[in-house]
């Protein structure tokens, strides 16, 4: 699309408030040069692309394992046995997976993101320097914005050894993404956080997933990003809001692991910037349409807010000054064009409600990134 002008007409989900207007957009050299409101008769829907704000893409090598022991017709879910470092199932599999196979599986998930309307993602990359290298390798040649959070592969080694690895990780990533404040000694976490800050990199951490016992400790590290907060209280949320830390929720992941439902409406009411992610590929696909539908129907949140959580609110993934995927004049082009006359979408009364509650990847006609 570079060097030529494109004109795309239809219903445009425009601006930071996601207002549907009928009209057309002009694109030149990857930039939206005009957004014009006028009658077009096109049934296309032009929408911002998704931002998948929390993934674990290395899990692509181990999709849909048993969630726990089966007793009769029921499964006794065991989150720790699946994902807790260093001995959870995924960590054992990652340690045994050849580098080339890891890269191939990660790349398949990245391609799946593109095909399902995602233009940007933030990944917590296990495996130390090798894990970060695998993701960077898998990204080669793909039009995706990425925010890569690495982590030391063996954080229980002596501090000087861990810091040496953190230094190498930070050379090839955007920051550190740690599993949780209860998984490591606070002394170590404070050291690696300070080390990360000294190098002007980001620090992110899981918190409040199974219980709230690690939320206060996580906040004391002054993170740039918190993941989950499934078990957060109003007091916790007020403190997060005061600290102005964005939160990424992972509704499908939390539901399938049985840890509960994040207080998303309360987060929004507290003034927290809430984004969404699909979390571990071993448990969920990277399909953000599925995340949106689940959030809308299970959490009873206004569809415009759900759509915003899954698109515009993850703008931090694209950089501190980014407008993300907002469709307005002067912005980079990060849009998906949906077929409003598909068998699935024909007859929807409101384009945002229709996209949020029922749109699927096969409704996409094209995805344009810049």
FINU-348676 format. One record per atom (N, C-alpha, C): x, y, z. Coordinates in steps of 0.05 Angstrom, whole numbers, padded with zeros to 5 digits, always signed. Each point is the difference from the previous one (the first is absolute). Example, Ala and Ser with C-alpha at 12.3 -4.5 7.8 and 13.67 -1.06 7.14 Angstrom:
# residues 2
+00264-00114+00156-00018+00024+00000+00018+00024+00000-00007+00021-00014+00016+00024+00001-00015+00022+00014
//
This chain:
# residues 370
+00016-00024+00000-00016+00024+00000+00017+00025+00000+00026-00003+00003+00018+00023+00001+00004+00012-00027+00001+00028-00001+00004+00014-00025-00025+00004-00016-00022-00012+00007-00025+00004-00014-00021+00008+00021-00022+00011-00010-00022+00008+00018-00022-00021-00002-00010-00007+00023-00023-00018+00001-00024+00015+00012-00023-00006-00010-00025+00011+00011-00017-00024+00007-00008-00001+00025-00016-00022+00011-00025+00011+00012-00023-00010-00009-00026+00011+00009-00015-00021+00016-00018+00011+00016-00017-00017+00017-00007+00014+00025-00008-00016+00020-00005+00011+00027+00026+00000+00015+00009+00024+00008+00026+00003+00013-00003+00003+00030+00014-00017+00015+00000+00002+00030+00022+00020+00006-00008+00026+00002+00020+00022-00001+00006+00012+00027+00024+00011+00002+00009+00016+00022+00003-00015+00026+00009+00014+00021+00005-00012+00026-00025-00010+00014-00023+00011-00008-00025-00009+00013-00015-00021-00017+00013-00009-00021-00011-00022-00017-00028+00006-00010-00003+00023-00012-00027+00008-00011-00003-00011-00028-00022-00015-00005-00004-00011-00027-00010+00023-00019+00014+00004-00022-00009+00019-00020+00001-00013-00027-00018+00008-00018+00001-00010-00027+00017+00019-00016+00018-00011-00016+00018+00017-00015+00023-00016-00012+00023+00014-00003+00023-00014-00011+00025+00012+00013+00022-00017-00001+00026+00010+00009+00019-00002-00024+00019+00019+00000+00021+00000-00020+00027-00007+00014+00015-00017-00013+00026-00009+00012+00022+00004-00021+00021+00013+00009+00024+00003-00017+00025-00005+00016+00017-00017-00010+00025-00006+00013-00004-00010+00029-00021-00015+00004-00005-00011+00027-00012+00019+00019-00008+00024-00008-00012+00021+00017-00028+00006-00009-00018+00003+00019-00028+00008-00006+00001+00030-00006-00006+00007-00025+00001+00029-00007-00027+00013+00001-00022-00015-00001-00026+00012+00003-00019-00020+00012-00019+00010+00016-00023-00015+00009-00025+00017-00007-00015-00009-00019-00022+00017-00011-00027-00014+00006-00018+00016+00010-00027-00011+00006-00019+00007-00023-00010-00021-00014-00019+00004-00021-00013-00027-00007-00022+00001-00014-00014-00024-00007+00016-00016-00021+00003-00026+00005+00017-00016-00018-00014-00025-00010-00020-00010+00014-00015-00024-00007+00017-00025+00003+00024+00002+00010+00016-00023+00005-00007-00013+00027+00000-00026+00000-00006-00015+00025+00025-00008+00015+00023+00007-00011+00025-00005+00015+00001+00014+00027+00013-00012+00019+00005+00013+00026+00030+00003+00003+00009+00025+00004+00028+00006+00003+00005+00005+00029+00016-00017+00013+00003+00000+00029+00029+00000+00008+00006+00011+00023+00028-00002+00010+00008-00029+00004+00026-00005-00004+00010-00027+00005+00002-00005+00030+00002-00026+00007+00003-00008+00027+00029+00004+00010+00002+00005+00026+00026-00001+00014-00003-00022+00021+00016-00021-00004+00000-00023+00019+00022+00006+00021-00009+00011+00023+00019+00013+00018+00014-00019+00020-00007-00026-00001+00015-00019+00016-00001-00028-00012+00023-00010-00008+00002-00027-00011+00024-00014+00012-00001-00027-00002+00023-00017+00005+00003-00018-00025+00015+00010-00020+00000-00014-00026+00016-00025-00001+00019-00003+00019+00015-00025+00001-00017-00024+00005-00023+00005+00013-00019-00022+00005-00012-00012-00025+00006+00012-00023-00011-00010-00025+00009-00029-00006+00021-00008+00014+00010-00028-00004-00016-00020+00016-00018+00009+00017-00015-00018+00017-00029+00009+00004-00016-00004-00020-00028+00010+00000-00019-00020+00013-00017+00011+00018-00022-00015+00012+00008-00025+00014+00018+00002+00019+00007-00024+00017-00023-00005+00020+00001-00023+00013-00019-00006+00021+00002+00021+00022-00023+00010+00009+00000+00021+00020+00005-00010+00029+00000-00026+00003+00003-00011+00027-00010-00029+00000-00002-00011+00024-00010-00027+00002-00030-00002-00005-00007-00022-00014-00029-00005-00006-00011-00018+00021-00022+00008+00012-00015-00016+00019-00029-00002-00009-00008-00023-00009-00026-00003-00011-00003+00016-00025-00019+00019+00001-00005+00018-00023+00014+00027+00003+00014+00003+00023+00011+00027+00006+00030+00000-00001+00011+00024-00006+00029+00005+00000+00007+00017+00024+00019-00009+00016+00010+00016+00023+00023+00017-00011-00007+00025-00006+00019+00018-00012+00024+00006+00018+00023+00001-00011+00025+00005+00015+00017+00019-00015-00003+00026+00005+00014+00021-00015+00030-00002+00005+00009-00005+00025+00028-00001+00006+00015-00021-00016-00013-00023-00003+00013-00022-00014+00003+00006-00030-00015+00019-00010+00002+00007-00028+00020+00022-00005-00001+00022+00016+00015+00024-00008+00018+00011+00020+00001-00011+00025+00017+00013+00020+00029-00008-00005+00018+00021-00001+00028-00006-00003+00012-00010+00026+00021-00017-00001+00014-00008-00024-00008-00028-00010-00019-00013+00014-00006-00028-00006-00027-00005-00012-00015+00021-00006-00026-00003-00013+00003-00014-00027-00022-00013-00010+00001-00015-00025+00012+00016-00023-00009+00025-00003+00010+00016-00022+00030+00006+00001+00010+00004+00025+00028+00005+00003+00017-00024-00006-00010-00024+00007+00014-00024-00006+00001-00005-00030-00023+00005-00013-00001-00004-00029+00017+00020-00015-00001+00025+00009+00017+00021-00013+00030-00007+00003+00008-00011+00023+00028-00006+00004+00009-00024-00018-00019-00016-00009+00006-00023-00016-00004+00004-00030-00012+00023-00007-00006+00005-00028+00023+00012-00016+00009-00012-00022+00022+00011-00016-00007+00028-00009+00020+00017-00002-00003+00028-00008-00016+00003-00026+00007-00015-00020-00013+00002-00026-00030-00006+00002-00007-00020+00015-00028-00007+00003-00015+00022+00015+00013+00011+00021-00012+00022+00015-00006+00024-00019+00019+00007-00016-00004+00023-00019-00023-00006-00019-00001-00024-00011-00021-00007-00019-00028+00002+00012-00003-00009+00025-00026+00000+00013-00008+00029+00008+00020+00016+00009-00006+00028+00006-00009+00014-00025+00014-00005-00022-00007+00014-00025-00028-00007-00009-00008-00024+00004-00028-00008-00008-00020+00016+00016+00005+00005+00026-00018+00016+00016+00000+00029-00009+00024+00010-00007+00001+00027-00010-00016+00003-00026+00002-00019-00018-00015+00001-00025-00030-00002+00006-00007-00016+00020-00028-00002+00009-00010+00027+00010+00017+00014+00014-00008+00027+00010-00007+00018-00024+00018+00001-00020-00004+00017-00023-00026-00007-00014-00005-00026-00004-00024-00009-00014-00026+00005+00016+00002+00004+00026-00023+00004+00017-00003+00030+00009+00015+00018-00014-00005+00028+00004+00017+00014+00021+00021-00012+00010+00017+00012+00020+00024+00014-00014+00005+00025+00009+00023+00015-00012+00023+00003+00020-00005-00006+00026+00021+00004+00020-00005-00019+00023+00022-00007+00013-00002-00018+00023+00023+00005+00020-00005-00008+00025+00021+00001+00020+00003-00029+00011+00025-00009+00000+00005-00028+00007+00019-00002+00025-00007-00018+00018+00017-00007+00022+00016-00025-00010+00026+00005-00004+00016-00021-00013+00018-00014+00020-00008-00025+00005+00017-00017+00018+00025-00009-00016+00018-00012+00015+00024-00012-00012+00024+00017-00002+00000+00023+00014+00024+00017+00000+00006+00011-00027+00026+00002-00006+00010+00011-00025-00010-00016-00024+00000-00027+00002-00008-00017-00022-00030+00004-00006-00016+00003+00021-00029+00004-00004-00005+00026-00015+00013+00021+00008-00003+00026-00014+00010-00002-00029+00022-00013-00004+00011-00003-00027-00019-00016-00018-00014-00020+00011-00019-00015-00015-00023+00017-00010-00010+00017+00017-00022+00018-00008+00009+00020-00020+00023+00012+00004+00011+00019-00020+00004-00013-00027+00010-00025+00000+00003-00015-00025-00026-00005-00013-00020-00008+00015-00027-00007-00011-00013+00025-00011+00007+00024+00010-00013+00025-00010+00012+00010-00026+00022-00011-00009+00014+00011-00023-00019+00000-00025-00003+00023-00012-00015+00003-00024-00030+00004+00004-00009-00001+00025-00029+00003+00006-00007+00028+00007-00023+00010-00008-00010+00027+00006-00016-00002+00026+00014-00001+00022-00013+00000+00026+00016+00018+00019-00014+00017+00015+00013+00015+00021+00004-00019+00024+00023+00001+00013+00004-00018+00023+00012+00014+00024-00007-00010+00023+00012+00009+00025+00009-00025+00014+00026-00005+00002+00011-00025+00009+00010+00003+00029-00011-00015+00018+00009+00000+00028+00015-00027+00004+00026+00002+00004+00015-00024+00006+00001-00006+00030+00014-00021+00007+00005-00006+00029+00024-00018+00002+00013+00000+00023+00023-00019+00004-00010-00029+00000+00015-00018-00013-00008-00028-00001+00003-00014+00026+00020+00008+00016+00005-00014+00026+00003+00021+00022-00022+00012+00009+00001+00022+00020+00009-00009+00027+00002-00026+00005+00008-00010+00027+00031-00003+00002+00014+00007-00021+00030-00001+00001+00009+00025+00016+00026+00001+00006+00011+00023+00015-00007+00026-00015-00003+00022+00016-00010+00025-00011+00018+00010-00023+00026-00002+00003+00017+00011-00021-00003-00015-00027-00007-00026+00002-00005-00016-00024-00026+00008-00013-00021+00004+00017-00026+00008-00010+00002+00028-00013+00013+00019+00012+00003+00027-00011+00015-00001-00026+00019-00017-00003+00015-00002-00025-00018-00010-00022-00018-00019+00006-00019-00009-00020-00021+00022-00006-00009+00014+00020-00019+00021-00004+00012+00021-00019+00025+00006+00003+00013+00019-00017-00002-00009-00029+00005-00025-00005-00001-00011-00027-00028+00000-00011-00019-00007+00018-00028+00000-00008-00009+00027-00009+00007+00021+00016-00009+00027-00006+00012+00012-00025+00023-00012-00009+00012+00010-00025-00018-00006-00024-00017-00021+00002-00016-00009-00022-00030+00001+00005-00009+00013+00022-00028+00002+00006-00007+00028+00009-00026+00004+00006-00009+00027+00009-00001+00002+00030+00004-00022+00014+00000+00001+00029-00002-00028+00012-00007-00001+00025-00004-00025+00014-00029-00005+00007-00009-00025-00002-00027-00008+00007+00002-00024+00019-00005+00005+00026+00004-00020+00020-00026-00015+00007+00003-00024+00010-00024-00017+00004-00017+00009+00024+00012+00010+00021-00016+00009+00023+00018+00004+00024-00008+00018+00018+00017+00008+00023+00002-00022+00020-00018-00020+00000+00002-00023+00019+00018-00022-00011+00007+00002-00025+00016-00022-00012+00030+00004+00005+00008+00024+00007+00029+00006+00004+00003+00017+00025+00024+00001+00011+00006+00017+00023-00002+00029-00008-00011+00017+00018-00004+00028-00006+00027+00014-00005+00021-00009+00015+00026+00012-00004+00009-00003-00028-00003-00023-00012+00008-00004-00028-00017+00017-00019-00027+00000+00005-00017+00016-00017+00007+00030+00001+00007+00010+00023+00008+00028+00003+00025+00005-00016+00019-00019+00001+00025+00004-00014-00004+00000-00030-00015-00019-00010-00004-00002-00029-00017+00024-00010-00019+00009+00017-00016+00023-00008+00017+00025-00002+00017+00005+00020+00018+00023-00001+00019-00002-00024+00010-00024-00005+00018-00004-00023-00014+00007-00026-00026-00008-00002-00015+00005-00024-00005+00030-00004-00007+00013+00022-00005+00029-00001+00026+00015-00008+00022-00008+00010+00026+00013-00006+00005+00000-00030-00011-00020-00014+00004-00003-00028-00024+00010-00017-00017+00015+00014-00023+00012-00013-00018-00020-00015-00003-00023+00013-00018-00021-00011-00024-00002+00018-00020-00015-00009-00026-00003+00014+00001-00024+00019-00017+00002+00021-00002-00022+00018-00030-00007+00003-00007-00025-00004-00028-00009+00002+00000-00025+00017-00023-00005+00013-00002-00023+00018-00029-00010+00002-00003-00026+00003-00027-00011+00007-00006+00006+00029-00025+00004+00006-00008+00005+00028-00029-00006+00004-00007-00010+00024-00027-00005+00007-00015-00020-00017+00014-00020-00011-00014-00019-00017-00015-00021+00016+00014-00014+00018-00014-00020+00016-00010+00011+00026+00014+00019+00012-00009+00014+00024+00013+00027+00000-00006+00017+00019+00009+00027+00000+00026+00004+00016+00012-00022+00009+00023+00003+00019+00025+00012-00013+00001+00001-00026+00024+00011-00013-00004+00028-00012-00025+00011+00003-00006+00025-00014+00016+00023+00013+00000+00002+00026+00014+00021+00014+00030-00001-00006+00011-00024+00000+00029-00003-00006+00005+00009-00029-00017-00008-00019+00004+00008-00027-00001+00030-00004-00019+00013+00013-00002+00029-00001+00024+00014+00011+00012-00012+00021+00023+00013+00013+00024+00001-00019-00001-00016-00021+00022+00000-00021-00004+00022-00021-00023+00014+00003-00007+00022-00019+00002-00010-00029-00016-00020-00006+00001-00012-00028-00012+00019-00020+00007-00005-00025-00011+00015-00023-00026-00013-00009-00004-00025+00007-00023-00016-00009-00006-00023+00019-00026-00004+00006-00008-00022+00017-00018-00018-00017+00002-00026+00005-00015-00020-00014-00019-00014+00019-00025-00003-00007-00021-00016+00013-00016+00016+00021+00010+00003+00024-00015+00012+00023-00028-00013+00003-00001-00026-00005-00026-00014+00002-00012+00003+00027+00016-00001+00021-00010+00000+00028+00003+00027+00014+00003+00022-00015+00004+00026+00011-00025+00010+00014+00004+00013+00023-00021+00014+00015-00003+00029-00010-00020+00013+00010-00004+00029-00008+00025+00016+00010+00010-00007+00023+00023+00014+00011+00024-00004-00019+00004-00025-00009+00022-00005-00018-00003+00016-00026-00025+00001-00011-00005+00014-00025+00005+00030+00003-00008+00011+00023+00004+00028+00005+00030+00007+00001+00016-00018+00011+00029+00004+00001+00012-00003-00027-00010-00018-00016+00010-00003-00028-00007+00024-00016-00024+00010+00003-00009+00024-00014+00017+00024+00008+00006+00003+00026+00016+00022+00009+00028-00001-00011+00010-00024-00003+00027-00004-00011+00001+00003-00030-00024+00001-00012-00003+00003-00029+00014-00023-00016-00004-00024+00010+00012-00024-00013-00022-00013-00017+00004-00004-00026-00019-00015-00016-00002-00029+00009-00023-00012-00005-00005-00028+00007-00009-00015-00024+00011-00024-00004-00009-00017-00022-00015-00023+00012-00025-00003-00008-00017-00022+00010+00000-00023-00021-00004-00024+00009+00000-00024-00017-00024-00017+00007-00024+00009-00008-00024-00014+00010-00002-00029-00007+00004-00008-00025-00002-00028-00007+00020-00017+00015+00024+00010+00002+00021-00015+00014-00008-00004+00030-00008+00022+00013-00008-00003+00028-00023-00019+00004-00018+00000-00019-00024-00017+00002+00008-00029-00003+00018-00006-00020+00007-00028-00005+00017-00011+00022+00016+00017+00013+00017-00010+00022-00015+00000+00027-00024+00011+00000-00016-00001+00024+00007+00020+00022+00015+00021-00007+00009+00019+00021-00020+00022+00004-00021+00002-00016-00021+00020+00005-00002+00020-00023-00016+00021+00006-00006+00021-00020+00011+00026+00010+00016+00012-00016+00012+00026+00008-00022+00021+00002+00003+00019+00019-00020+00021+00004+00003+00022-00021-00006-00006-00025+00006+00018-00022-00016+00026+00002-00026-00002+00006-00016+00024+00002+00010+00018+00022+00008-00013+00023+00010+00016+00022+00027+00013-00007+00016-00013-00016+00025+00012-00010-00006+00025-00016-00019-00003-00019-00007+00023-00016-00011+00023+00016-00017-00007+00020-00012+00021+00017+00022+00014+00017+00021-00015+00006+00022+00012+00016+00018+00018-00017-00004-00001-00026+00016+00017-00018+00025-00014-00010+00002-00026+00002+00023-00015-00009-00002-00005-00031+00023+00003-00013+00002-00007-00029+00001-00030-00001-00021-00012-00011-00003-00029-00002+00003-00010-00029+00019-00018-00004+00003-00013-00026-00005-00030+00004+00001-00015-00022-00006-00028+00002+00020-00017-00015+00004-00024+00009+00018-00019-00013-00011-00028+00001+00010-00017-00018-00009-00028-00001+00016-00018+00017+00023+00010+00011+00017-00015+00019+00013-00024-00013+00001-00023+00014+00015-00023-00009-00013-00013-00025+00016-00003-00021-00010-00013-00024-00007-00030+00006+00013-00011+00020-00007-00028+00008-00029-00003+00008-00012+00022+00009-00028-00001+00011-00020+00014-00019+00009+00020-00015-00019+00015-00017+00013+00008-00026-00016+00002-00021+00011+00010-00025+00005+00030+00003+00015+00011-00020+00005+00029+00001-00022+00016-00013-00023-00012-00004-00023+00012-00013-00014+00020+00018+00004+00026-00005-00012+00020+00018-00030+00003-00004-00011-00009-00023-00029-00001-00002-00013-00017+00022+00013-00023+00005-00010-00018+00021+00002+00014+00028+00022+00015+00004+00003+00014+00026-00022+00021+00003-00006+00015-00021-00020+00021+00001-00028-00012+00006-00007-00021-00015-00026-00012+00004-00003-00010+00028+00020-00013+00010-00001-00011+00028-00003+00023+00020+00015+00021-00003-00001+00022+00019-00027+00014-00001-00011+00004-00024-00025+00013-00003-00023-00016+00013+00000-00026-00005-00023-00016+00008+00002-00010+00029+00024-00004+00010+00003-00011+00027+00003+00022+00021+00012+00022-00008+00006+00022+00020-00021+00022-00001-00018+00000-00020-00021+00020-00002+00010+00028+00000+00021+00005-00016+00012+00026-00002-00009+00012-00027-00005+00026-00001-00008+00014-00024+00018-00008-00023-00012-00006-00023+00015-00010-00023+00021+00020-00010-00007+00026+00001+00020+00019-00009+00025-00001+00018-00004-00004+00026+00023-00002+00018+00016-00026-00005-00015-00021-00005+00014-00026-00006+00017+00003-00025-00012+00012-00021+00015+00004-00025+00025+00018+00005-00004+00021+00016+00022+00018+00006+00022-00015+00016-00007-00017+00019+00019-00015+00015+00017-00017-00018-00012-00011-00020+00014-00019-00018+00014+00013-00023-00003+00026-00003+00013+00014-00023+00016+00024+00011-00014+00023+00004+00014+00025+00006+00014+00001+00026-00010-00014+00021+00012+00002+00026+00027-00013+00002+00007-00016-00020+00026-00013+00000+00021+00016-00015-00006+00026-00004+00018+00017-00016+00029+00001+00011+00003-00005+00026+00027+00001+00012+00018-00021-00013-00011-00021-00011+00016-00020-00014+00016+00012-00023-00012+00020-00013+00013+00012-00023+00018+00024+00007+00003+00005+00026+00018+00022+00008-00014+00020+00017+00014+00015+00017-00012+00018+00020-00016+00023-00013+00007+00008-00024-00013+00022-00013-00019-00009-00023-00005-00026-00001-00016-00010-00022-00030+00005+00004-00013+00004-00022-00030+00001+00000-00012-00027-00005+00018-00020-00002-00010-00027-00004-00014-00004-00027-00023-00012+00000-00014-00005-00025-00024+00018-00004+00000+00024+00012-00022+00019-00003-00001+00008-00030-00024+00000-00011-00004+00008-00027-00007+00030-00001+00021+00015-00006-00004+00029-00004+00023+00011-00017-00005+00023-00011+00019+00012-00018+00028+00004+00013+00020-00008-00014+00028+00003+00009+00011-00025+00014-00017-00018+00007+00009-00025+00014+00010-00021-00020+00017-00017+00010+00008-00023-00016-00024-00018-00004+00002-00015-00022-00022-00018-00007+00003-00027+00014-00018-00005+00018-00002-00026+00013-00030-00007+00002-00010-00010-00023-00029-00005-00002-00006-00028-00011-00024-00009+00007-00011-00024-00013-00026+00008-00013-00004-00012-00024-00024+00005-00015-00017-00025+00001-00024+00003+00011-00018-00023+00004-00023+00001-00020-00009-00023-00007-00021-00003-00020-00027+00002+00015-00012+00023-00001-00025+00004+00014-00024-00014-00012+00004-00011-00024-00021-00015-00013+00005-00030+00001+00019-00009+00016+00005-00029+00003-00025-00013+00012-00002-00026-00003-00023-00014+00012-00001+00004+00030+00023+00005+00013+00001+00004+00029-00008+00028+00008+00009+00020-00015-00004+00028+00009-00024+00014-00013-00010-00011-00022-00024+00012-00012-00023+00002+00020-00011+00024+00003-00022+00003+00018+00007+00011+00028+00026+00005+00005+00007+00011+00027-00011+00028+00001-00010+00008+00024-00012+00026+00004+00020+00022+00007+00022-00008+00013+00021+00019+00008+00027-00013-00007+00017+00014-00015+00025-00012-00009+00018-00008+00023+00001+00016+00022+00018-00006+00022-00011-00024+00015-00026-00001+00005-00012-00023+00014+00004-00025-00017-00004+00003-00027+00003-00023-00017+00028-00011-00001+00020+00018-00002+00028-00009+00000+00006-00014+00027-00008+00013+00022+00008-00009+00026-00013-00027+00007-00025-00003-00007-00014-00024+00009+00001-00024-00020+00004+00006-00026-00003-00023-00018+00020-00001-00023+00016+00021-00005+00018-00001-00023+00021-00021+00004+00009-00011-00022+00020-00022+00000+00022+00007-00020+00022-00014+00002+00022+00005-00019-00008-00003-00029-00019-00019-00006-00008-00004-00028-00016+00024-00011-00008+00019+00017-00013+00024-00009+00019+00021-00010+00026-00005+00005+00021+00020-00009+00005-00002-00030-00002+00023-00013+00007+00002-00028+00029+00007-00004+00011+00017+00017+00028+00008-00002+00009+00012+00027+00026-00002+00005+00013+00012+00023+00023+00017-00011+00000+00026+00008+00021+00018-00009+00016+00011+00024+00026-00005+00000+00018+00009+00022+00020+00019-00012+00010+00018+00017+00022+00017-00008+00018+00006+00024
//
